[in-house]
């Protein structure tokens, strides 16, 4: 017997405004670590590898939460799940604000990762309560406000951390998230649960994927420090293999897998995942290395930039990333996805090699980072478009979820590898990596990026295959 529900009650501008305020607040909270990472490393006495781990743990949590959040939204209603996820985010923000050391701060970032799963649900809420034309406008507004919040967080984190303390740079946006969540709870009407598809949540797959990602981060982040403890490193590698093998086996047999690995056999999706991984490895190097290079003392080969200055220097990259989406969409429609991805890959390689060859002026880093950010936006938007249009309509969510997980793994691997390179390139008794370590990181990222051209050559010219 089919269950029917009354249509969701229409919402007004106030409710959309509440979702917009939530997007601004979460964007600001998500972005505070990147410009202040060198400051956090100094205050918490972190190695470059530990700093790399801190910069990615939120994204890893988000990749795990997002597919679960969608199913919970179907089962219990989007508003209920959004509010509860944001309660977890608020708890994480407060833990980060009060953290006395790195382990507690990592816990806070893990909890904050729930925001990645909440944002797509807010788009579902808009679609449930507004006509098609109005919902598209509202989704665009909310998306733009999230980007605007991220830019505001990038600029404000440094002055707050230096003028008040690192604790307040987490606390202030967390208070904003709490206020916005209260507004969403009061102004957004409940949406009726959509009928579940009859399958449960893939908890075994979630646990095994979590173990795989966490162990992978430990192997990449601690590998350089464990050369003198080969048995410990070997144990981690064996554990990684066990988690990974178990996850693949579970996902292939699950009735409703968290990530449907069988879809990788489709040429278009398989190529999209490989390209996404390689491109995100390249992007992550610039994302991690450029702020570190800005912070290197000026009496060596760096600039001694403060957290405030780093946030200002990173702003052009954020602006370039925000423009890349519309540019890529136009390019895909007129030229096809292969042309856009090729242009993006070449632009990224030029930016990374440029950073390796010339980084003795601030503008070198600003321009290089902006080129990489623009190239990443071009490629990712083209790949998402290609993925969404190369599968059946009912498989869109599964396919894009697989690309999301691949993106996070690529970004995490790239950051951890570059962090390990800096750690290995730091002379004994010093806290400053050798300049050659930065050069090696940029060159390696450029090589991985150029390698992706081998996959691009096999793509069709259009969006569909």
C-alpha positions in Angstrom: 0.0 0.0 0.0 1.5 3.3 -1.1 1.8 6.0 1.6 1.0 9.5 0.5 1.9 12.8 2.2 0.4 16.3 2.0 2.5 18.7 0.0 5.0 20.7 2.0 3.8 24.1 3.2 5.3 27.0 1.1 7.9 29.1 2.8 8.6 32.8 2.7 11.7 35.0 2.4 12.3 34.8 6.1 12.8 31.0 6.0 15.1 31.2 3.0 16.9 34.0 4.7 17.4 31.7 7.7 19.0 29.1 5.5 21.1 31.8 3.9 22.3 32.9 7.4 23.2 29.3 8.2 25.2 29.0 5.0 27.2 32.1 5.8 27.9 30.9 9.3 28.9 27.4 8.3 31.0 28.7 5.5 32.9 31.0 7.9 33.4 28.2 10.4 34.6 25.8 7.8 37.3 28.2 6.4 39.0 29.4 9.6 41.7 26.7 9.7 43.4 27.3 6.3 44.7 30.8 6.8 45.6 30.2 10.4 47.2 26.7 10.1 50.8 28.0 10.5 49.6 29.9 13.7 47.9 26.7 15.0 51.0 24.7 14.3 53.2 27.1 16.3 50.8 27.3 19.3 50.1 23.6 19.5 53.6 22.5 18.5 52.5 20.5 15.5 54.7 19.0 12.8 53.8 19.7 9.2 52.3 16.3 8.9 50.1 16.9 11.9 49.1 20.2 10.4 48.1 18.4 7.2 45.9 16.0 9.1 44.2 18.9 10.9 43.4 20.6 7.5 41.6 17.6 6.0 39.8 15.8 8.9 36.7 17.9 8.5 36.4 17.0 4.8 36.9 13.3 5.5 34.1 13.4 8.1 31.9 15.2 5.5 32.4 12.5 2.9 31.2 9.9 5.3 28.3 11.8 6.7 26.8 13.1 3.4 25.3 9.9 2.0 24.0 8.9 5.4 22.4 12.3 5.9 20.5 12.0 2.6 18.9 8.7 3.7 18.1 10.0 7.2 16.4 13.0 5.5 14.3 10.7 3.4 13.3 8.7 6.5 12.7 11.5 9.0 12.3 14.7 7.0 15.0 17.2 6.0 14.4 19.9 8.6 14.7 17.5 11.5 18.0 16.0 10.2 19.4 19.5 9.4 18.8 20.8 12.9 20.3 17.7 14.5 23.3 17.8 12.3 23.9 21.4 13.0 23.7 20.7 16.7 26.6 18.3 16.2 28.4 21.1 14.3 27.8 23.6 17.1 29.2 21.1 19.6 32.2 20.6 17.4 32.8 24.3 17.1 32.7 24.7 20.9 35.1 21.8 21.3 37.5 23.4 18.8 37.2 26.7 20.6 38.0 25.2 24.0 40.7 22.7 22.7 43.9 22.8 24.7 45.8 20.5 22.4 45.8 18.8 19.0 43.8 15.7 19.8 40.9 17.7 21.2 41.0 20.1 18.3 40.9 17.1 15.9 37.8 15.9 17.7 36.2 19.2 17.3 37.0 19.2 13.5 35.5 15.7 13.2 32.3 16.9 14.7 32.2 20.0 12.6 32.4 17.8 9.5 28.7 17.2 9.9 28.1 20.5 8.2 29.1 19.0 4.8 26.1 16.6 5.1 23.7 19.4 6.3 24.1 21.8 3.4 22.8 19.4 0.6 19.8 18.8 2.9 19.1 22.5 3.0 18.9 22.5 -0.8 16.4 19.6 -0.6 14.3 21.7 1.9 14.2 24.6 -0.6 13.1 22.3 -3.4 10.4 20.8 -1.1 8.8 24.2 -0.2 9.2 26.3 -3.3 8.2 26.0 -7.0 10.8 24.9 -9.4 11.7 28.4 -10.7 11.9 30.0 -7.2 13.8 27.0 -5.8 16.6 27.4 -8.4 17.0 31.0 -7.4 17.0 30.2 -3.7 19.6 27.4 -4.1 21.8 29.8 -6.0 21.5 32.4 -3.3 22.2 29.9 -0.5 25.2 28.5 -2.4 26.5 32.0 -3.0 26.1 32.9 0.6 28.1 29.9 1.6 31.0 31.0 -0.6 30.7 34.5 0.8 30.8 33.1 4.3 33.9 31.1 3.5 35.6 34.3 2.1 34.6 36.2 5.2 36.0 33.5 7.4 39.3 33.4 5.5 39.7 37.2 6.0 38.5 37.4 9.6 40.2 34.3 11.1 43.6 35.9 11.2 42.7 39.2 12.8 40.5 37.4 15.4 43.2 34.8 16.2 45.9 37.4 16.6 43.8 40.1 18.2 41.9 37.9 20.6 43.0 34.3 20.5 42.7 31.1 18.4 39.9 30.1 20.7 37.7 33.0 19.6 38.2 32.3 15.9 36.3 29.1 16.4 33.9 30.5 19.0 32.5 33.5 17.1 31.4 31.7 13.9 30.0 28.9 16.2 27.8 31.4 18.0 26.6 32.5 14.5 25.8 28.9 13.6 23.9 28.5 16.8 21.8 31.6 16.1 21.1 30.6 12.5 20.1 27.1 13.5 17.6 28.5 16.0 16.2 30.7 13.1 15.9 27.7 10.8 14.1 25.7 13.6 11.6 28.5 14.2 11.0 29.7 10.6 11.3 26.6 8.4 8.2 24.4 8.4 8.6 20.7 8.8 8.8 18.8 5.5 7.0 15.4 5.4 9.4 12.4 5.2 9.6 11.0 1.7 8.8 7.3 1.4 11.9 5.3 2.2 13.2 3.0 -0.5 12.9 0.0 1.8 16.6 -0.4 2.4 18.6 0.4 5.5 21.7 2.5 6.1 24.9 0.7 5.2 26.4 0.9 8.7 29.1 -1.8 8.0 30.2 0.0 4.9 30.4 3.3 6.8 32.5 1.8 9.6 34.9 0.1 7.2 35.3 3.2 5.0 35.9 5.2 8.2 38.6 2.8 9.2 40.1 2.8 5.8 40.4 6.6 5.6 41.6 7.0 9.1 44.3 4.3 8.7 45.3 5.8 5.3 45.8 9.2 6.9 47.9 7.7 9.7 50.1 5.8 7.2 50.6 8.9 5.0 51.0 11.3 7.9 53.2 9.2 10.2 55.2 7.2 7.6 58.1 9.6 7.6 58.3 9.5 11.5 58.1 5.7 11.6 61.1 4.8 9.5 62.8 3.8 12.7 59.8 1.7 13.7 59.2 -0.5 10.6 57.0 -3.0 12.5 54.5 -0.3 13.5 54.4 1.1 10.0 54.0 -2.5 8.6 51.1 -3.1 11.1 49.4 0.1 9.9 49.8 -1.0 6.3 48.3 -4.4 7.0 45.4 -2.8 8.9 44.8 -0.5 5.9 44.7 -3.4 3.6 42.3 -5.3 5.8 39.9 -2.3 6.1 40.1 -1.6 2.4 39.5 -5.3 1.4 36.7 -5.6 3.9 35.0 -2.4 2.7 35.1 -3.5 -1.0 33.7 -6.9 -0.1 30.9 -5.4 1.9 30.0 -2.8 -0.7 29.8 -5.3 -3.5 27.3 -7.4 -1.5 25.2 -4.8 0.2 21.6 -4.3 -1.0 22.0 -0.5 -0.6 25.7 0.2 -0.5 27.0 3.5 0.8 29.2 3.7 -2.3 28.1 1.5 -5.2 31.5 0.3 -6.5 29.9 -1.6 -9.3 29.3 1.7 -11.0 33.0 2.1 -11.5 32.8 -0.4 -14.3 31.0 2.2 -16.3 33.7 3.9 -18.5 32.4 7.4 -18.0 32.2 7.2 -14.2 35.4 5.3 -13.8 37.3 7.9 -15.8 35.6 10.7 -13.8 36.8 9.2 -10.5 40.4 8.7 -11.7 40.5 12.3 -13.0 38.9 13.7 -9.8 41.5 11.9 -7.7 44.5 13.1 -9.7 43.2 16.7 -10.0 42.5 16.9 -6.3 46.0 15.6 -5.4 47.4 18.5 -7.4 45.0 21.1 -6.0 45.7 20.0 -2.4 49.4 20.7 -2.7 48.9 24.4 -3.4 46.1 24.6 -0.8 48.5 23.3 1.9 51.9 24.5 0.8 51.2 28.1 -0.1 50.0 29.2 3.4 53.0 27.3 4.9 55.4 29.2 2.5 53.8 32.5 3.4 54.5 31.8 7.1 58.2 30.9 6.7 60.3 33.5 8.5 61.4 36.5 6.3 65.1 36.1 7.3 65.2 32.8 5.5 63.4 32.2 2.1 59.9 33.1 3.3 57.8 36.2 4.1 57.0 35.8 7.8 53.4 36.6 7.0 50.9 36.8 9.9 47.6 34.9 9.9 45.8 38.1 9.0 48.1 38.7 6.0 47.8 35.1 4.9 44.0 35.3 4.8 44.3 38.5 2.7 46.8 36.8 0.3 44.5 33.8 -0.1 41.4 35.9 -1.1 42.2 36.1 -4.8 42.3 32.3 -4.9 38.9 32.1 -3.3 37.5 34.7 -5.8 38.9 32.7 -8.7 37.3 29.5 -7.3 33.9 31.2 -7.1 34.1 32.3 -10.7 35.3 29.0 -12.0 31.9 27.3 -11.6 29.9 29.6 -14.0 32.9 29.7 -16.5 33.1 25.9 -16.5 29.4 25.5 -17.0 29.4 27.8 -20.1 32.5 26.1 -21.4 31.0 22.6 -21.1 27.9 23.7 -22.9 29.8 25.2 -25.8 33.0 23.2 -26.0 32.3 19.9 -24.2 33.7 18.5 -21.0 36.9 17.2 -22.4 38.0 20.7 -23.7 37.2 22.3 -20.3 39.1 19.6 -18.3 42.1 19.7 -20.6 42.3 23.5 -20.2 41.9 23.2 -16.5 44.6 20.5 -16.2 47.1 22.5 -18.3 46.4 25.7 -16.3 46.9 23.8 -13.0 50.2 22.3 -14.2 51.4 25.8 -15.2 50.4 27.2 -11.8 52.1 24.4 -9.9 55.3 24.5 -11.9 55.3 28.3 -11.7 55.1 28.0 -7.9 58.0 25.6 -7.9 60.2 27.8 -10.1 59.3 31.2 -8.7 58.2 31.8 -5.1 60.5 34.6 -3.9 57.8 37.3 -4.2 54.4 37.5 -2.6 52.7 38.0 -5.9 54.2 34.8 -7.3 52.3 32.8 -4.6 49.1 34.8 -4.9 49.0 34.4 -8.7 50.0 30.7 -8.6 47.4 29.9 -6.0 44.7 31.7 -7.9 45.6 29.8 -11.1 45.4 26.5 -9.3 42.1 27.4 -7.6 40.6 28.6 -11.0 41.8 25.4 -12.7 40.4 23.2 -9.9 37.0 24.8 -10.2 36.9 24.4 -14.0 37.8 20.7 -13.7 35.6 19.8 -10.8 32.5 21.5 -12.2 33.1 19.9 -15.6 33.5 16.4 -14.0 30.4 16.8 -11.8 28.4 17.8 -14.9 29.8 15.0 -16.9 29.1 12.5 -14.1 25.5 13.6 -13.6 24.7 13.4 -17.3 26.4 10.1 -18.1 24.3 8.0 -15.8 20.5 7.3 -15.5 18.5 9.8 -13.5 18.0 7.4 -10.7 21.7 6.8 -10.3 22.7 10.5 -10.1 23.0 10.6 -6.4 25.0 7.4 -6.2 27.4 8.5 -8.9 28.0 11.9 -7.6 28.5 10.4 -4.1 31.2 8.2 -5.5 32.9 11.2 -7.1 32.6 13.0 -3.7 34.4 10.2 -1.8 37.1 10.1 -4.5 37.5 13.8 -4.3 38.0 13.7 -0.6 40.5 10.8 -0.8 42.5 12.6 -3.5 42.6 15.8 -1.5 43.5 14.0 1.7 46.3 11.9 0.0 47.7 15.1 -1.6 47.8 17.1 1.7 49.2 14.2 3.7 51.9 13.5 1.2 53.0 17.1 0.9 52.9 17.4 4.7 55.1 14.3 5.0 57.5 15.9 2.4 57.8 19.0 4.6 58.3 16.9 7.7 61.0 14.8 6.0 62.6 18.0 4.6 62.9 19.7 8.0 66.5 19.6 9.3 67.1 18.0 12.7 66.7 20.6 15.5 64.9 23.1 13.2 61.2 23.8 12.8 61.6 25.3 9.3 61.5 22.9 6.3 64.2 23.3 3.7 63.1 25.3 0.6 63.8 22.2 -1.6 60.9 20.4 0.3 58.4 23.0 -1.0 59.9 22.7 -4.5 59.6 18.9 -4.4 56.0 19.2 -3.2 55.0 21.5 -6.1 56.8 19.5 -8.7 55.3 16.2 -7.5 51.8 17.7 -7.6 52.4 19.1 -11.1 53.6 15.6 -12.3 50.5 14.0 -10.9 48.3 16.7 -12.6 50.0 16.2 -16.0 49.5 12.4 -15.6 45.8 13.0 -15.7 46.1 14.1 -19.3 46.5 10.4 -20.2 42.9 9.9 -18.9 41.6 13.1 -20.5 42.7 11.8 -23.9 40.3 8.9 -23.6 37.3 11.1 -22.9 34.6 11.9 -25.5 34.3 15.5 -26.6 30.8 16.0 -25.3 29.3 15.6 -21.9 27.9 12.2 -22.5 29.6 9.1 -23.5 
